[in-house]
Amino acid sequence: MALSNIIKEIQDIMRKDVGVDGDAQRIGQLGWMLFLKIWDDRELELEITEQDFISPLINVKWLNSDGESRISNDLRWRTWAGNDEGMTGDELLQFVNDDLFPAISGMKIIPLSSDNEVLRSRQMLISSVFNDSFQYMKSGTILRQVVNVIEKKIDFNDSRKRHLFGDIYEQILRDLQSAGNAGEYYTPRAATEFAVQIVNPLLSESILDPACGTGGFLTGAIDHIRSRQISTPAEESILQANIHGIEKKPLPHLLAMTNMILHGIDTPWGIRRDNALSRPLRDYTDSDRVDVILTNPPFGGTEEDGIEANFPANYRTKETADLFLVLIVNLLKNKGRAAVVLPDTIFFGDGIKSRVKELLLSECNLHTIVRLPETVFAPYTTIATNILFFEKGTSTKEIWYFEHPLPDGYKAYSKTRPMQIEEFELEKNWWNNRKETEYSWLVSIEDVKKRGYNLDIKNPNKKKQLEGHPSLNLEKFVTSKNKRVSEIKRLIDTLRKTLLDKSE
């Protein structure tokens, strides 16, 4: 069964519980349960691979609301959730409400062992995840039903299935749309994988996604580097230290932490919950800058009052995507590389929008724009999007555009017919041997400036595509139509003349 269907099954069960009100709460409830389940699966691996491994969820010392010290013997998922005939009803509810939640959220106050830095770090990490989590359910019996589905049907121990974590987020996003939360779109795995392959992050480089969502770009970079450059534990440590992400919202941040753990990042402190736009641009120093940025920042939304004041006056706007583009340019090191997914709306517009593009083109070499079909993000939105590839340090002299075509026989992408990584072979084969084709074209910086920095430049070679299809060639169609109309008129005139002759 697809993970998205399992998540739907779980949420259908939750709807029977009077304590869970709406999709947003159901999703939040599911989030912390998935985290504990996946953390437990990870512990099973660590017990084998790590000498003297100690679970951060055993013998947890914490303070209750009265300031009294308590110890919870075993909070691991396998202990209280692993047996489908284990505690249920009021016993389970009491355990979760009075032991599990307060212990996990409070254990950073009295860490079990201050001299065991690895253990302490893991305790604090788990505690931080639960700071914004809530236990909404009121029925221990229904809670047990949910636990049983998660335990029996969700298993990421097979590394080949770990990328399917995105399926969970896709289902959650569909529910978030119905819950009235717009502006977040799951980036198709094919698009993230293509962007990572092109940017080709290296083990020695620092990597950032300043709007990381559930971490799709970052896990793509992790997999890319591991498969090519890592052969020792020391190299693995370097990789883990170089992965950085920022996410504003609690739920995606929780899922990002879960996703990192799922991909072997045991203490992903590099993933912060924050608004990347909330720090004044002038406060960034060279130590904050990174080699690689891979991101799909939120678009179509506006920022809260005061955020724009963190940016120079020339670039102050409430539009989230514009502010992120300014931030990304600032956060790149000299010769740093970026792949950024942005909507068409970033391409046109005067005033601040024009100045943002001028900044990008003057400080970076925007060498390639891959224009994606409108339905890439369906069913969430049909807004046209693009992947911008650029490098900081030299100004743009020319921009290559590549219009990604829909596969043969497709009118649009859909849930059942999503974009596939194999489709990008067209771009990859073209990348190092560039020339104008029916899908690609070159634009000089002079032409861009003449257009007032409008980057919404249509494919001038599309006519070549149409010439091969007479039924789509407007000129031939009109000519053929005119000939037929003339022929019809001639026949009508002939018929009229014949009838008149007969009447005489």
C-alpha positions in Angstrom: 0.0 0.0 0.0 1.3 3.5 -0.9 2.4 5.5 2.1 0.0 8.3 1.2 -2.9 5.8 1.5 -1.6 4.6 4.9 -1.5 8.2 6.1 -5.1 8.7 4.9 -6.1 5.5 6.8 -4.5 6.8 10.0 -6.3 10.2 9.6 -9.6 8.5 9.0 -9.1 6.7 12.3 -8.3 9.9 14.1 -11.5 11.5 12.9 -13.3 9.3 15.4 -11.5 10.9 18.3 -13.3 14.0 19.8 -10.0 15.6 20.9 -8.7 16.0 17.4 -10.3 18.9 15.6 -9.5 19.3 11.9 -6.7 18.3 9.6 -4.1 20.6 11.1 -4.4 18.8 14.5 -4.5 15.4 12.9 -1.3 16.2 11.1 0.4 17.5 14.2 -0.6 14.4 16.1 0.8 12.2 13.4 4.0 14.1 13.2 5.4 13.3 16.7 4.3 9.7 16.4 6.1 9.2 13.1 9.2 10.8 14.7 9.3 8.3 17.6 8.6 5.4 15.3 11.4 6.4 12.9 13.8 7.2 15.8 13.2 3.7 17.2 14.0 2.1 13.8 17.2 4.2 13.7 18.1 3.0 17.2 17.9 -0.6 16.1 20.7 0.2 13.6 22.7 2.1 16.1 22.6 -0.8 18.6 24.5 -2.8 16.0 26.8 -0.2 14.6 27.7 1.9 17.6 29.8 0.4 20.4 28.2 1.0 23.9 25.1 2.6 22.5 22.8 4.1 25.1 19.2 5.1 24.1 18.4 8.7 25.0 14.9 7.4 25.9 15.9 5.0 28.7 16.1 6.2 32.3 15.1 9.7 31.4 15.4 12.1 34.4 13.1 15.1 34.3 11.2 17.6 36.4 7.4 17.6 36.7 5.3 20.7 37.0 5.8 20.8 40.7 9.5 20.8 40.3 9.9 17.3 41.5 12.5 15.0 40.0 11.2 11.9 38.2 12.7 9.1 36.2 10.9 7.4 33.3 12.4 3.9 32.8 11.7 3.3 29.1 10.1 5.7 26.6 11.1 3.9 23.4 8.4 3.3 20.8 9.0 -0.5 20.8 8.3 -0.6 24.6 4.9 1.1 24.7 3.8 0.9 21.0 5.5 -2.2 19.5 3.1 -4.8 21.0 -0.3 -4.4 19.3 -1.9 -6.1 22.3 -0.1 -3.9 24.8 -1.5 -1.1 26.9 -4.6 0.6 25.5 -7.5 2.7 26.7 -7.1 4.9 29.8 -3.8 3.2 30.6 -2.2 4.2 27.3 -3.7 7.7 27.4 -2.3 8.3 30.9 1.1 7.0 30.0 1.3 9.4 26.9 -0.1 12.4 28.7 1.5 12.0 32.1 4.8 10.3 31.3 5.9 10.3 27.7 5.2 13.9 26.8 6.3 15.7 30.0 9.4 13.5 30.2 10.6 14.1 26.6 9.9 17.8 26.6 11.5 18.2 30.0 14.5 15.8 29.8 16.8 18.5 28.5 16.5 20.2 32.0 18.2 17.3 33.7 20.2 15.3 31.1 21.0 11.8 32.2 24.7 12.1 31.7 26.4 15.4 31.3 29.8 13.7 30.5 28.3 11.7 27.6 28.1 14.4 25.0 26.6 12.2 22.3 23.8 11.0 24.6 23.2 14.5 25.9 23.0 15.9 22.4 20.5 13.2 21.3 18.4 13.9 24.4 18.3 17.6 23.7 17.5 17.0 20.0 14.5 14.8 20.8 13.3 17.2 23.4 13.6 20.1 21.0 11.4 18.3 18.5 8.7 18.0 21.1 8.7 21.6 22.1 6.1 22.4 19.5 4.2 19.1 19.6 0.9 18.3 21.2 -1.0 15.2 22.2 -4.6 16.0 21.1 -6.3 12.6 21.3 -8.8 11.8 24.1 -9.5 8.1 23.4 -6.7 5.7 24.4 -8.5 3.0 22.4 -8.4 5.0 19.2 -4.9 6.1 19.9 -3.9 2.4 20.1 -5.6 1.8 16.7 -3.4 4.6 15.2 -0.3 3.2 16.8 -0.9 -0.2 15.4 -1.3 1.0 11.9 2.0 3.0 12.1 3.8 0.0 13.7 2.6 -2.6 11.2 2.6 -0.6 7.9 5.3 2.0 8.1 8.9 0.6 7.8 11.8 2.6 6.5 14.5 0.1 7.6 15.0 -0.7 3.9 17.2 2.2 2.7 15.8 1.9 -0.8 12.4 3.0 0.5 13.5 6.0 2.5 12.9 8.5 -0.3 9.2 7.5 0.0 9.1 9.7 3.1 8.1 12.4 0.6 4.9 10.5 0.0 3.9 11.3 3.6 4.6 14.9 3.1 2.6 15.0 -0.1 -0.4 13.5 1.6 0.0 16.0 4.5 0.2 18.9 2.1 -3.0 17.9 0.4 -4.6 17.9 3.8 -3.0 21.2 4.7 -4.6 22.7 1.6 -8.0 21.7 2.8 -7.2 23.0 6.2 -6.7 26.4 4.6 -2.9 26.6 4.7 -1.6 27.6 1.3 1.8 28.6 -0.1 3.7 25.3 0.6 4.4 22.9 -2.3 6.2 19.6 -2.2 9.0 19.8 -4.7 8.8 16.8 -7.0 11.7 14.4 -6.2 12.7 14.3 -9.9 13.2 18.1 -9.9 15.3 18.1 -6.6 17.4 15.1 -7.9 18.1 16.9 -11.2 19.0 20.1 -9.4 21.4 18.3 -7.1 23.0 16.4 -9.9 23.7 19.6 -11.9 25.0 21.6 -8.9 27.1 18.5 -7.8 27.8 19.4 -4.2 31.1 18.2 -2.8 32.0 16.6 0.5 34.2 19.6 1.4 31.4 22.1 0.8 28.8 23.6 3.1 25.3 23.1 1.9 22.2 25.2 2.9 18.5 25.2 2.2 17.1 28.3 3.9 13.5 27.2 3.4 14.0 23.5 3.8 10.4 22.2 4.4 10.9 18.5 5.2 14.4 18.5 3.8 14.0 17.1 0.3 16.9 19.0 -1.2 19.1 18.3 1.7 18.5 14.5 1.7 19.1 14.6 -2.1 22.5 16.2 -1.5 23.3 13.7 1.3 22.5 10.8 -1.0 24.4 12.3 -3.9 27.6 12.9 -1.8 27.4 9.5 0.0 27.2 7.6 -3.3 30.2 9.3 -4.8 32.6 10.6 -2.1 32.3 8.8 1.3 34.2 5.7 2.3 35.2 6.4 5.9 33.5 7.4 9.2 35.6 10.6 9.2 34.2 11.6 5.8 30.7 10.8 7.0 31.3 13.2 10.0 32.4 15.9 7.6 29.2 15.5 5.5 26.9 15.7 8.6 28.6 18.9 9.8 28.1 20.5 6.4 24.4 20.0 6.1 22.3 23.1 7.1 18.6 23.9 6.8 16.2 26.5 8.2 12.4 26.0 8.4 9.9 28.5 9.8 6.9 26.3 10.6 6.9 23.7 13.4 5.3 20.8 11.5 7.6 20.8 8.4 10.6 21.3 10.8 9.6 18.2 12.8 9.3 16.3 9.6 12.6 17.6 8.4 14.3 16.4 11.6 12.6 13.0 11.1 13.8 12.9 7.5 17.4 13.7 8.5 17.4 10.9 11.1 15.9 8.6 8.5 18.8 9.4 6.3 21.4 8.7 8.9 21.9 12.2 10.4 21.6 11.2 14.0 21.8 14.6 15.6 20.7 17.1 12.9 21.4 20.3 14.8 22.1 21.9 11.5 18.3 22.0 10.9 17.0 25.1 12.7 13.4 26.2 13.3 13.5 29.9 12.4 12.5 32.3 9.7 15.6 32.8 7.5 14.3 36.3 6.6 14.1 37.5 10.2 17.9 38.2 10.6 19.1 41.6 9.3 21.1 41.1 6.2 23.9 43.4 7.5 24.5 41.0 10.4 25.7 38.2 8.2 29.5 37.7 8.0 31.7 35.5 6.0 31.4 32.7 8.6 27.7 32.5 7.7 28.1 32.1 4.0 28.0 28.7 2.2 29.3 27.0 -0.9 26.0 25.6 -2.1 22.3 26.6 -1.8 19.6 24.3 -3.0 16.0 25.5 -2.2 12.4 26.0 -3.2 11.4 29.0 -1.1 7.7 29.7 -0.4 6.1 31.7 -3.2 2.8 33.4 -3.6 2.9 34.7 0.0 3.8 37.8 1.9 5.8 38.3 5.0 4.7 39.7 8.3 5.2 43.4 9.1 8.7 44.3 9.9 10.5 41.5 8.1 11.3 43.8 5.1 13.2 46.1 7.4 15.9 43.5 7.7 16.8 44.2 4.0 18.4 47.3 2.4 15.9 50.0 1.4 16.2 49.2 -2.3 14.9 45.6 -1.8 12.3 46.1 0.8 9.1 44.2 -0.1 6.7 41.9 1.6 6.8 39.3 -1.2 8.5 36.2 0.3 10.1 34.9 -2.9 11.8 38.2 -3.7 13.2 38.5 -0.2 14.6 35.0 -0.4 16.3 35.7 -3.7 18.1 38.7 -2.1 19.0 36.6 0.9 20.4 33.7 -1.2 22.6 36.1 -3.2 24.0 37.4 0.1 24.5 34.0 1.7 26.6 32.5 -1.1 30.3 32.5 -0.9 32.4 33.8 -3.8 32.1 31.1 -6.5 29.3 29.5 -4.5 26.6 27.8 -6.6 22.8 27.7 -6.3 19.8 26.0 -7.8 16.6 27.8 -6.8 13.0 26.9 -7.7 11.0 30.1 -8.4 7.7 31.0 -10.0 7.3 33.0 -13.2 6.1 35.9 -11.2 9.6 36.6 -10.1 10.6 37.3 -13.7 8.5 40.4 -14.4 7.6 43.5 -12.6 9.1 47.0 -12.1 10.4 48.8 -9.1 11.8 46.5 -6.4 11.3 43.4 -8.5 13.5 44.9 -11.2 16.1 45.9 -8.7 16.2 42.4 -7.2 16.9 40.9 -10.6 19.5 43.5 -11.3 21.2 42.5 -8.1 21.1 38.8 -9.1 22.5 39.5 -12.5 25.2 41.9 -11.4 26.6 39.7 -8.5 26.0 36.3 -10.0 26.3 34.5 -13.3 22.7 33.3 -13.9 23.9 30.9 -16.6 20.8 28.7 -17.0 17.0 28.9 -16.4 15.1 25.6 -16.8 11.5 26.4 -17.4 9.1 23.7 -16.1 5.6 22.8 -17.3 2.8 24.5 -15.4 1.5 21.3 -13.8 4.8 20.2 -12.1 3.3 21.1 -8.7 -0.2 19.7 -9.4 -2.5 19.3 -7.6 -1.4 22.1 -5.3 -1.0 24.7 -8.0 -0.6 25.1 -11.7 1.6 28.2 -11.5 4.5 28.0 -13.9 7.9 27.5 -12.2 11.6 27.5 -13.1 14.9 26.2 -11.7 17.5 29.0 -11.7 21.1 27.9 -11.7 23.7 30.6 -10.9 27.2 31.1 -9.5 28.3 34.1 -7.4 31.3 36.2 -8.2 30.9 37.2 -11.8 28.1 39.1 -13.5 25.8 37.6 -16.0 26.8 38.0 -19.7 24.2 35.7 -21.2 21.4 33.3 -20.1 20.6 30.0 -21.5 16.9 29.0 -21.3 15.7 25.4 -21.6 12.0 24.7 -21.8 11.3 21.3 -20.3 8.8 19.5 -22.5 6.0 17.2 -21.3 6.6 13.6 -22.1 4.9 12.3 -25.3 1.3 11.6 -24.8 1.0 13.9 -21.7 -1.3 16.9 -21.6 -0.3 17.5 -18.0 1.4 16.0 -14.9 -0.9 14.6 -12.2 -0.8 12.6 -9.0 -0.8 9.3 -11.0 1.5 10.7 -13.7 4.2 12.7 -11.9 7.4 14.0 -13.3 10.2 11.4 -13.6 14.0 11.9 -13.3 14.5 10.1 -16.6 12.8 13.1 -18.4 15.8 15.3 -17.5 18.2 13.3 -19.7 17.3 15.8 -22.3 18.8 18.6 -20.3 21.7 16.6 -19.0 22.7 15.6 -22.6 22.5 19.2 -23.6 24.2 20.8 -20.6 27.8 20.4 -21.6 27.3 20.8 -25.3 25.0 23.8 -25.6 23.4 25.0 -28.7 20.0 26.4 -29.7 17.3 23.7 -30.3 13.6 23.6 -30.3 13.8 23.6 -26.5 16.7 25.9 -25.8 17.6 29.5 -26.6 20.3 32.1 -25.6 19.6 35.6 -24.4 22.3 38.3 -24.0 22.4 40.5 -20.9 21.9 43.5 -23.2 18.6 42.2 -24.3 17.6 41.6 -20.7 18.5 45.1 -19.8 16.5 46.5 -22.7 13.5 44.6 -21.4 13.8 46.3 -18.1 15.2 43.1 -16.5 12.1 41.1 -17.5 13.3 37.5 -17.6 10.0 36.1 -18.8 11.4 35.4 -22.3 9.4 33.0 -24.4 10.9 30.3 -26.5 11.6 31.8 -30.0 12.3 28.4 -31.5 8.8 27.0 -30.8 7.9 27.6 -34.5 10.4 25.0 -35.4 8.4 22.5 -33.4 5.2 23.5 -35.2 6.7 23.3 -38.7 6.9 19.5 -38.2 3.2 19.3 -37.5 1.1 20.8 -40.3 -2.1 20.6 -38.2 -0.5 23.0 -35.7 1.0 25.4 -38.3 -1.2 28.5 -38.1 -0.2 29.8 -41.6 -0.8 26.5 -43.3 -4.1 26.1 -41.4 -5.4 29.5 -42.4 -4.4 29.0 -46.0 -6.1 25.6 -46.1 -9.2 27.0 -44.5 -9.4 29.9 -47.0 -9.1 27.5 -49.9 -11.9 25.4 -48.5 -14.1 28.5 -47.9 -13.5 29.6 -51.5 -14.4 26.1 -52.8 -17.6 26.1 -50.7 -18.6 29.5 -52.1 -17.9 28.3 -55.6 -20.1 25.2 -55.1 -22.9 27.3 -53.6 -22.8 29.8 -56.6 -22.9 26.9 -59.0 -25.8 25.3 -57.2 -27.7 28.6 -57.1 -27.1 29.2 -60.9 -28.3 25.6 -61.6 -31.5 26.1 -59.7 -32.2 29.5 -61.3 -31.7 27.9 -64.8 -34.2 25.1 -63.9 -36.8 27.6 -62.6 -36.7 29.4 -65.9 
